[in-house]
């Protein structure tokens, strides 16, 4: 019997760093997208153009604006996930 601590020959440990790298890329892109979508620049220059999405007095998004931000966030996240999983990024 072999009780050595070396991994088996068919172990998939070589694949783990690649998966970690993909997850890290996706999380980083998600964070950057979140910062972009919730930024004052994005709200004032893009969301404000949609009627009823931003309160004019203090430049905060309304419920409609928050839904629009969420849709944009999820859409770009889905695109990034697809690009990363197919090794384009």
BELVENBEL-V615025 format. One line per field, one symbol per residue. ss: DSSP state (H for helix, E for strand, - for the rest). phi: phi as a letter, one per 40 degrees, with the letter a starting at -180 (. if undefined). burial: b if it has 9 or more other ideal C-beta (glycine too) atoms within 8 Angstrom, else e. Layout:
ss: ???
phi: ???
burial: ???
This chain:
ss: ------------HHHHHHHHHHHHHHHHHHHHHHHHH--HHHHHH-HHH----E------E-HHHHHHHHHHHHHHHHHHHHHHH----
phi: .bbcccccccccccccccccccccdcccccccccccccccccccbbcccccgcbcccbfcccdcccccccccccccccccccccccgcb
burial: eeeeeeeeeeeeeeeeeeeeebeebbeebbeebbeebeeeebbbeebbebeebbeeeebebbebbbebbeebbeebbeebbebbeeeee
